[in-house]
Amino acid sequence: MNQAQQPTTASRKGYDFGQLTDRIIKAALRVHHELKSGFREIIYQRALALELQAEELDFSREVWIPIHYRGQRIGRHRVDFVVEQG
């Protein structure tokens, strides 16, 4: 089943999430619940990487992605995680 076919979960604000997004959000919430606030970003990234591994999700960290505007590549941006790129 591809992500488009996966059932969705509604958030409290009414947004519908697929199973993959739901798993990522739950992993992030576990990190937040355990660590709370006050640490540097790298600590949360490392903890989230552990949670994503526990979820058996395929991910890459600190990935450069191209940025396009009106069909033209105008730059690139580094994102913290890319999950289940496929």
Phi and psi restraints in degrees (range 20) as a CNS / XPLOR table:
assign (resid 1 and name C) (resid 2 and name N)
       (resid 2 and name CA) (resid 2 and name C) 1.0 -84.7 20.0 2
assign (resid 2 and name N) (resid 2 and name CA)
       (resid 2 and name C) (resid 3 and name N) 1.0 171.6 20.0 2
assign (resid 2 and name C) (resid 3 and name N)
       (resid 3 and name CA) (resid 3 and name C) 1.0 -61.8 20.0 2
assign (resid 3 and name N) (resid 3 and name CA)
       (resid 3 and name C) (resid 4 and name N) 1.0 -33.2 20.0 2
assign (resid 3 and name C) (resid 4 and name N)
       (resid 4 and name CA) (resid 4 and name C) 1.0 -64.8 20.0 2
assign (resid 4 and name N) (resid 4 and name CA)
       (resid 4 and name C) (resid 5 and name N) 1.0 -27.4 20.0 2
assign (resid 4 and name C) (resid 5 and name N)
       (resid 5 and name CA) (resid 5 and name C) 1.0 -91.0 20.0 2
assign (resid 5 and name N) (resid 5 and name CA)
       (resid 5 and name C) (resid 6 and name N) 1.0 -10.5 20.0 2
assign (resid 5 and name C) (resid 6 and name N)
       (resid 6 and name CA) (resid 6 and name C) 1.0 -71.7 20.0 2
assign (resid 6 and name N) (resid 6 and name CA)
       (resid 6 and name C) (resid 7 and name N) 1.0 142.3 20.0 2
assign (resid 6 and name C) (resid 7 and name N)
       (resid 7 and name CA) (resid 7 and name C) 1.0 -62.9 20.0 2
assign (resid 7 and name N) (resid 7 and name CA)
       (resid 7 and name C) (resid 8 and name N) 1.0 155.2 20.0 2
assign (resid 7 and name C) (resid 8 and name N)
       (resid 8 and name CA) (resid 8 and name C) 1.0 -106.8 20.0 2
assign (resid 8 and name N) (resid 8 and name CA)
       (resid 8 and name C) (resid 9 and name N) 1.0 160.0 20.0 2
assign (resid 8 and name C) (resid 9 and name N)
       (resid 9 and name CA) (resid 9 and name C) 1.0 -119.6 20.0 2
assign (resid 9 and name N) (resid 9 and name CA)
       (resid 9 and name C) (resid 10 and name N) 1.0 131.2 20.0 2
assign (resid 9 and name C) (resid 10 and name N)
       (resid 10 and name CA) (resid 10 and name C) 1.0 -86.3 20.0 2
assign (resid 10 and name N) (resid 10 and name CA)
       (resid 10 and name C) (resid 11 and name N) 1.0 137.9 20.0 2
assign (resid 10 and name C) (resid 11 and name N)
       (resid 11 and name CA) (resid 11 and name C) 1.0 -83.0 20.0 2
assign (resid 11 and name N) (resid 11 and name CA)
       (resid 11 and name C) (resid 12 and name N) 1.0 172.4 20.0 2
assign (resid 11 and name C) (resid 12 and name N)
       (resid 12 and name CA) (resid 12 and name C) 1.0 -63.1 20.0 2
assign (resid 12 and name N) (resid 12 and name CA)
       (resid 12 and name C) (resid 13 and name N) 1.0 -25.4 20.0 2
assign (resid 12 and name C) (resid 13 and name N)
       (resid 13 and name CA) (resid 13 and name C) 1.0 -92.1 20.0 2
assign (resid 13 and name N) (resid 13 and name CA)
       (resid 13 and name C) (resid 14 and name N) 1.0 4.0 20.0 2
assign (resid 13 and name C) (resid 14 and name N)
       (resid 14 and name CA) (resid 14 and name C) 1.0 93.5 20.0 2
assign (resid 14 and name N) (resid 14 and name CA)
       (resid 14 and name C) (resid 15 and name N) 1.0 3.1 20.0 2
assign (resid 14 and name C) (resid 15 and name N)
       (resid 15 and name CA) (resid 15 and name C) 1.0 -78.3 20.0 2
assign (resid 15 and name N) (resid 15 and name CA)
       (resid 15 and name C) (resid 16 and name N) 1.0 141.3 20.0 2
assign (resid 15 and name C) (resid 16 and name N)
       (resid 16 and name CA) (resid 16 and name C) 1.0 -97.2 20.0 2
assign (resid 16 and name N) (resid 16 and name CA)
       (resid 16 and name C) (resid 17 and name N) 1.0 129.3 20.0 2
assign (resid 16 and name C) (resid 17 and name N)
       (resid 17 and name CA) (resid 17 and name C) 1.0 -117.6 20.0 2
assign (resid 17 and name N) (resid 17 and name CA)
       (resid 17 and name C) (resid 18 and name N) 1.0 141.5 20.0 2
assign (resid 17 and name C) (resid 18 and name N)
       (resid 18 and name CA) (resid 18 and name C) 1.0 -75.2 20.0 2
assign (resid 18 and name N) (resid 18 and name CA)
       (resid 18 and name C) (resid 19 and name N) 1.0 172.7 20.0 2
assign (resid 18 and name C) (resid 19 and name N)
       (resid 19 and name CA) (resid 19 and name C) 1.0 -59.7 20.0 2
assign (resid 19 and name N) (resid 19 and name CA)
       (resid 19 and name C) (resid 20 and name N) 1.0 -39.6 20.0 2
assign (resid 19 and name C) (resid 20 and name N)
       (resid 20 and name CA) (resid 20 and name C) 1.0 -62.7 20.0 2
assign (resid 20 and name N) (resid 20 and name CA)
       (resid 20 and name C) (resid 21 and name N) 1.0 -49.2 20.0 2
assign (resid 20 and name C) (resid 21 and name N)
       (resid 21 and name CA) (resid 21 and name C) 1.0 -61.2 20.0 2
assign (resid 21 and name N) (resid 21 and name CA)
       (resid 21 and name C) (resid 22 and name N) 1.0 -40.2 20.0 2
assign (resid 21 and name C) (resid 22 and name N)
       (resid 22 and name CA) (resid 22 and name C) 1.0 -59.8 20.0 2
assign (resid 22 and name N) (resid 22 and name CA)
       (resid 22 and name C) (resid 23 and name N) 1.0 -43.9 20.0 2
assign (resid 22 and name C) (resid 23 and name N)
       (resid 23 and name CA) (resid 23 and name C) 1.0 -65.5 20.0 2
assign (resid 23 and name N) (resid 23 and name CA)
       (resid 23 and name C) (resid 24 and name N) 1.0 -39.6 20.0 2
assign (resid 23 and name C) (resid 24 and name N)
       (resid 24 and name CA) (resid 24 and name C) 1.0 -66.1 20.0 2
assign (resid 24 and name N) (resid 24 and name CA)
       (resid 24 and name C) (resid 25 and name N) 1.0 -44.9 20.0 2
assign (resid 24 and name C) (resid 25 and name N)
       (resid 25 and name CA) (resid 25 and name C) 1.0 -62.8 20.0 2
assign (resid 25 and name N) (resid 25 and name CA)
       (resid 25 and name C) (resid 26 and name N) 1.0 -43.1 20.0 2
assign (resid 25 and name C) (resid 26 and name N)
       (resid 26 and name CA) (resid 26 and name C) 1.0 -62.7 20.0 2
assign (resid 26 and name N) (resid 26 and name CA)
       (resid 26 and name C) (resid 27 and name N) 1.0 -38.8 20.0 2
assign (resid 26 and name C) (resid 27 and name N)
       (resid 27 and name CA) (resid 27 and name C) 1.0 -62.8 20.0 2
assign (resid 27 and name N) (resid 27 and name CA)
       (resid 27 and name C) (resid 28 and name N) 1.0 -44.2 20.0 2
assign (resid 27 and name C) (resid 28 and name N)
       (resid 28 and name CA) (resid 28 and name C) 1.0 -64.7 20.0 2
assign (resid 28 and name N) (resid 28 and name CA)
       (resid 28 and name C) (resid 29 and name N) 1.0 -38.3 20.0 2
assign (resid 28 and name C) (resid 29 and name N)
       (resid 29 and name CA) (resid 29 and name C) 1.0 -67.4 20.0 2
assign (resid 29 and name N) (resid 29 and name CA)
       (resid 29 and name C) (resid 30 and name N) 1.0 -34.7 20.0 2
assign (resid 29 and name C) (resid 30 and name N)
       (resid 30 and name CA) (resid 30 and name C) 1.0 -63.5 20.0 2
assign (resid 30 and name N) (resid 30 and name CA)
       (resid 30 and name C) (resid 31 and name N) 1.0 -41.5 20.0 2
assign (resid 30 and name C) (resid 31 and name N)
       (resid 31 and name CA) (resid 31 and name C) 1.0 -62.0 20.0 2
assign (resid 31 and name N) (resid 31 and name CA)
       (resid 31 and name C) (resid 32 and name N) 1.0 -47.3 20.0 2
assign (resid 31 and name C) (resid 32 and name N)
       (resid 32 and name CA) (resid 32 and name C) 1.0 -61.4 20.0 2
assign (resid 32 and name N) (resid 32 and name CA)
       (resid 32 and name C) (resid 33 and name N) 1.0 -42.9 20.0 2
assign (resid 32 and name C) (resid 33 and name N)
       (resid 33 and name CA) (resid 33 and name C) 1.0 -63.4 20.0 2
assign (resid 33 and name N) (resid 33 and name CA)
       (resid 33 and name C) (resid 34 and name N) 1.0 -40.0 20.0 2
assign (resid 33 and name C) (resid 34 and name N)
       (resid 34 and name CA) (resid 34 and name C) 1.0 -76.3 20.0 2
assign (resid 34 and name N) (resid 34 and name CA)
       (resid 34 and name C) (resid 35 and name N) 1.0 -46.2 20.0 2
assign (resid 34 and name C) (resid 35 and name N)
       (resid 35 and name CA) (resid 35 and name C) 1.0 -93.3 20.0 2
assign (resid 35 and name N) (resid 35 and name CA)
       (resid 35 and name C) (resid 36 and name N) 1.0 -23.9 20.0 2
assign (resid 35 and name C) (resid 36 and name N)
       (resid 36 and name CA) (resid 36 and name C) 1.0 61.4 20.0 2
assign (resid 36 and name N) (resid 36 and name CA)
       (resid 36 and name C) (resid 37 and name N) 1.0 -148.6 20.0 2
assign (resid 36 and name C) (resid 37 and name N)
       (resid 37 and name CA) (resid 37 and name C) 1.0 -110.7 20.0 2
assign (resid 37 and name N) (resid 37 and name CA)
       (resid 37 and name C) (resid 38 and name N) 1.0 166.4 20.0 2
assign (resid 37 and name C) (resid 38 and name N)
       (resid 38 and name CA) (resid 38 and name C) 1.0 116.5 20.0 2
assign (resid 38 and name N) (resid 38 and name CA)
       (resid 38 and name C) (resid 39 and name N) 1.0 -7.1 20.0 2
assign (resid 38 and name C) (resid 39 and name N)
       (resid 39 and name CA) (resid 39 and name C) 1.0 -98.4 20.0 2
assign (resid 39 and name N) (resid 39 and name CA)
       (resid 39 and name C) (resid 40 and name N) 1.0 163.2 20.0 2
assign (resid 39 and name C) (resid 40 and name N)
       (resid 40 and name CA) (resid 40 and name C) 1.0 -69.1 20.0 2
assign (resid 40 and name N) (resid 40 and name CA)
       (resid 40 and name C) (resid 41 and name N) 1.0 156.6 20.0 2
assign (resid 40 and name C) (resid 41 and name N)
       (resid 41 and name CA) (resid 41 and name C) 1.0 -55.5 20.0 2
assign (resid 41 and name N) (resid 41 and name CA)
       (resid 41 and name C) (resid 42 and name N) 1.0 -38.2 20.0 2
assign (resid 41 and name C) (resid 42 and name N)
       (resid 42 and name CA) (resid 42 and name C) 1.0 -60.4 20.0 2
assign (resid 42 and name N) (resid 42 and name CA)
       (resid 42 and name C) (resid 43 and name N) 1.0 -32.9 20.0 2
assign (resid 42 and name C) (resid 43 and name N)
       (resid 43 and name CA) (resid 43 and name C) 1.0 -64.6 20.0 2
assign (resid 43 and name N) (resid 43 and name CA)
       (resid 43 and name C) (resid 44 and name N) 1.0 -44.8 20.0 2
assign (resid 43 and name C) (resid 44 and name N)
       (resid 44 and name CA) (resid 44 and name C) 1.0 -66.1 20.0 2
assign (resid 44 and name N) (resid 44 and name CA)
       (resid 44 and name C) (resid 45 and name N) 1.0 -37.8 20.0 2
assign (resid 44 and name C) (resid 45 and name N)
       (resid 45 and name CA) (resid 45 and name C) 1.0 -61.9 20.0 2
assign (resid 45 and name N) (resid 45 and name CA)
       (resid 45 and name C) (resid 46 and name N) 1.0 -45.2 20.0 2
assign (resid 45 and name C) (resid 46 and name N)
       (resid 46 and name CA) (resid 46 and name C) 1.0 -64.2 20.0 2
assign (resid 46 and name N) (resid 46 and name CA)
       (resid 46 and name C) (resid 47 and name N) 1.0 -41.6 20.0 2
assign (resid 46 and name C) (resid 47 and name N)
       (resid 47 and name CA) (resid 47 and name C) 1.0 -65.3 20.0 2
assign (resid 47 and name N) (resid 47 and name CA)
       (resid 47 and name C) (resid 48 and name N) 1.0 -42.3 20.0 2
assign (resid 47 and name C) (resid 48 and name N)
       (resid 48 and name CA) (resid 48 and name C) 1.0 -64.8 20.0 2
assign (resid 48 and name N) (resid 48 and name CA)
       (resid 48 and name C) (resid 49 and name N) 1.0 -37.4 20.0 2
assign (resid 48 and name C) (resid 49 and name N)
       (resid 49 and name CA) (resid 49 and name C) 1.0 -59.4 20.0 2
assign (resid 49 and name N) (resid 49 and name CA)
       (resid 49 and name C) (resid 50 and name N) 1.0 -40.9 20.0 2
assign (resid 49 and name C) (resid 50 and name N)
       (resid 50 and name CA) (resid 50 and name C) 1.0 -64.3 20.0 2
assign (resid 50 and name N) (resid 50 and name CA)
       (resid 50 and name C) (resid 51 and name N) 1.0 -40.9 20.0 2
assign (resid 50 and name C) (resid 51 and name N)
       (resid 51 and name CA) (resid 51 and name C) 1.0 -66.9 20.0 2
assign (resid 51 and name N) (resid 51 and name CA)
       (resid 51 and name C) (resid 52 and name N) 1.0 -40.5 20.0 2
assign (resid 51 and name C) (resid 52 and name N)
       (resid 52 and name CA) (resid 52 and name C) 1.0 -65.5 20.0 2
assign (resid 52 and name N) (resid 52 and name CA)
       (resid 52 and name C) (resid 53 and name N) 1.0 -37.3 20.0 2
assign (resid 52 and name C) (resid 53 and name N)
       (resid 53 and name CA) (resid 53 and name C) 1.0 -62.8 20.0 2
assign (resid 53 and name N) (resid 53 and name CA)
       (resid 53 and name C) (resid 54 and name N) 1.0 -43.1 20.0 2
assign (resid 53 and name C) (resid 54 and name N)
       (resid 54 and name CA) (resid 54 and name C) 1.0 -61.8 20.0 2
assign (resid 54 and name N) (resid 54 and name CA)
       (resid 54 and name C) (resid 55 and name N) 1.0 -31.5 20.0 2
assign (resid 54 and name C) (resid 55 and name N)
       (resid 55 and name CA) (resid 55 and name C) 1.0 -80.4 20.0 2
assign (resid 55 and name N) (resid 55 and name CA)
       (resid 55 and name C) (resid 56 and name N) 1.0 -2.5 20.0 2
assign (resid 55 and name C) (resid 56 and name N)
       (resid 56 and name CA) (resid 56 and name C) 1.0 58.0 20.0 2
assign (resid 56 and name N) (resid 56 and name CA)
       (resid 56 and name C) (resid 57 and name N) 1.0 39.7 20.0 2
assign (resid 56 and name C) (resid 57 and name N)
       (resid 57 and name CA) (resid 57 and name C) 1.0 -96.0 20.0 2
assign (resid 57 and name N) (resid 57 and name CA)
       (resid 57 and name C) (resid 58 and name N) 1.0 140.5 20.0 2
assign (resid 57 and name C) (resid 58 and name N)
       (resid 58 and name CA) (resid 58 and name C) 1.0 -84.1 20.0 2
assign (resid 58 and name N) (resid 58 and name CA)
       (resid 58 and name C) (resid 59 and name N) 1.0 126.7 20.0 2
assign (resid 58 and name C) (resid 59 and name N)
       (resid 59 and name CA) (resid 59 and name C) 1.0 -148.3 20.0 2
assign (resid 59 and name N) (resid 59 and name CA)
       (resid 59 and name C) (resid 60 and name N) 1.0 159.8 20.0 2
assign (resid 59 and name C) (resid 60 and name N)
       (resid 60 and name CA) (resid 60 and name C) 1.0 -125.5 20.0 2
assign (resid 60 and name N) (resid 60 and name CA)
       (resid 60 and name C) (resid 61 and name N) 1.0 148.0 20.0 2
assign (resid 60 and name C) (resid 61 and name N)
       (resid 61 and name CA) (resid 61 and name C) 1.0 -109.6 20.0 2
assign (resid 61 and name N) (resid 61 and name CA)
       (resid 61 and name C) (resid 62 and name N) 1.0 149.0 20.0 2
assign (resid 61 and name C) (resid 62 and name N)
       (resid 62 and name CA) (resid 62 and name C) 1.0 49.4 20.0 2
assign (resid 62 and name N) (resid 62 and name CA)
       (resid 62 and name C) (resid 63 and name N) 1.0 64.6 20.0 2
assign (resid 62 and name C) (resid 63 and name N)
       (resid 63 and name CA) (resid 63 and name C) 1.0 -101.6 20.0 2
assign (resid 63 and name N) (resid 63 and name CA)
       (resid 63 and name C) (resid 64 and name N) 1.0 134.6 20.0 2
assign (resid 63 and name C) (resid 64 and name N)
       (resid 64 and name CA) (resid 64 and name C) 1.0 -86.4 20.0 2
assign (resid 64 and name N) (resid 64 and name CA)
       (resid 64 and name C) (resid 65 and name N) 1.0 126.6 20.0 2
assign (resid 64 and name C) (resid 65 and name N)
       (resid 65 and name CA) (resid 65 and name C) 1.0 -119.0 20.0 2
assign (resid 65 and name N) (resid 65 and name CA)
       (resid 65 and name C) (resid 66 and name N) 1.0 145.1 20.0 2
assign (resid 65 and name C) (resid 66 and name N)
       (resid 66 and name CA) (resid 66 and name C) 1.0 -74.3 20.0 2
assign (resid 66 and name N) (resid 66 and name CA)
       (resid 66 and name C) (resid 67 and name N) 1.0 146.0 20.0 2
assign (resid 66 and name C) (resid 67 and name N)
       (resid 67 and name CA) (resid 67 and name C) 1.0 -111.8 20.0 2
assign (resid 67 and name N) (resid 67 and name CA)
       (resid 67 and name C) (resid 68 and name N) 1.0 127.1 20.0 2
assign (resid 67 and name C) (resid 68 and name N)
       (resid 68 and name CA) (resid 68 and name C) 1.0 -117.4 20.0 2
assign (resid 68 and name N) (resid 68 and name CA)
       (resid 68 and name C) (resid 69 and name N) 1.0 147.4 20.0 2
assign (resid 68 and name C) (resid 69 and name N)
       (resid 69 and name CA) (resid 69 and name C) 1.0 -137.5 20.0 2
assign (resid 69 and name N) (resid 69 and name CA)
       (resid 69 and name C) (resid 70 and name N) 1.0 120.4 20.0 2
assign (resid 69 and name C) (resid 70 and name N)
       (resid 70 and name CA) (resid 70 and name C) 1.0 50.5 20.0 2
assign (resid 70 and name N) (resid 70 and name CA)
       (resid 70 and name C) (resid 71 and name N) 1.0 44.0 20.0 2
assign (resid 70 and name C) (resid 71 and name N)
       (resid 71 and name CA) (resid 71 and name C) 1.0 81.8 20.0 2
assign (resid 71 and name N) (resid 71 and name CA)
       (resid 71 and name C) (resid 72 and name N) 1.0 -1.5 20.0 2
assign (resid 71 and name C) (resid 72 and name N)
       (resid 72 and name CA) (resid 72 and name C) 1.0 -111.4 20.0 2
assign (resid 72 and name N) (resid 72 and name CA)
       (resid 72 and name C) (resid 73 and name N) 1.0 134.1 20.0 2
assign (resid 72 and name C) (resid 73 and name N)
       (resid 73 and name CA) (resid 73 and name C) 1.0 -74.2 20.0 2
assign (resid 73 and name N) (resid 73 and name CA)
       (resid 73 and name C) (resid 74 and name N) 1.0 124.2 20.0 2
assign (resid 73 and name C) (resid 74 and name N)
       (resid 74 and name CA) (resid 74 and name C) 1.0 -115.7 20.0 2
assign (resid 74 and name N) (resid 74 and name CA)
       (resid 74 and name C) (resid 75 and name N) 1.0 -1.0 20.0 2
assign (resid 74 and name C) (resid 75 and name N)
       (resid 75 and name CA) (resid 75 and name C) 1.0 163.4 20.0 2
assign (resid 75 and name N) (resid 75 and name CA)
       (resid 75 and name C) (resid 76 and name N) 1.0 -163.5 20.0 2
assign (resid 75 and name C) (resid 76 and name N)
       (resid 76 and name CA) (resid 76 and name C) 1.0 -146.2 20.0 2
assign (resid 76 and name N) (resid 76 and name CA)
       (resid 76 and name C) (resid 77 and name N) 1.0 162.3 20.0 2
assign (resid 76 and name C) (resid 77 and name N)
       (resid 77 and name CA) (resid 77 and name C) 1.0 -143.7 20.0 2
assign (resid 77 and name N) (resid 77 and name CA)
       (resid 77 and name C) (resid 78 and name N) 1.0 140.3 20.0 2
assign (resid 77 and name C) (resid 78 and name N)
       (resid 78 and name CA) (resid 78 and name C) 1.0 -92.0 20.0 2
assign (resid 78 and name N) (resid 78 and name CA)
       (resid 78 and name C) (resid 79 and name N) 1.0 126.5 20.0 2
assign (resid 78 and name C) (resid 79 and name N)
       (resid 79 and name CA) (resid 79 and name C) 1.0 -107.3 20.0 2
assign (resid 79 and name N) (resid 79 and name CA)
       (resid 79 and name C) (resid 80 and name N) 1.0 152.0 20.0 2
assign (resid 79 and name C) (resid 80 and name N)
       (resid 80 and name CA) (resid 80 and name C) 1.0 -67.9 20.0 2
assign (resid 80 and name N) (resid 80 and name CA)
       (resid 80 and name C) (resid 81 and name N) 1.0 -43.9 20.0 2
assign (resid 80 and name C) (resid 81 and name N)
       (resid 81 and name CA) (resid 81 and name C) 1.0 -140.7 20.0 2
assign (resid 81 and name N) (resid 81 and name CA)
       (resid 81 and name C) (resid 82 and name N) 1.0 143.9 20.0 2
assign (resid 81 and name C) (resid 82 and name N)
       (resid 82 and name CA) (resid 82 and name C) 1.0 -122.2 20.0 2
assign (resid 82 and name N) (resid 82 and name CA)
       (resid 82 and name C) (resid 83 and name N) 1.0 123.4 20.0 2
assign (resid 82 and name C) (resid 83 and name N)
       (resid 83 and name CA) (resid 83 and name C) 1.0 -114.6 20.0 2
assign (resid 83 and name N) (resid 83 and name CA)
       (resid 83 and name C) (resid 84 and name N) 1.0 131.8 20.0 2
assign (resid 83 and name C) (resid 84 and name N)
       (resid 84 and name CA) (resid 84 and name C) 1.0 49.4 20.0 2
assign (resid 84 and name N) (resid 84 and name CA)
       (resid 84 and name C) (resid 85 and name N) 1.0 56.2 20.0 2
assign (resid 84 and name C) (resid 85 and name N)
       (resid 85 and name CA) (resid 85 and name C) 1.0 -63.4 20.0 2
assign (resid 85 and name N) (resid 85 and name CA)
       (resid 85 and name C) (resid 86 and name N) 1.0 -32.3 20.0 2
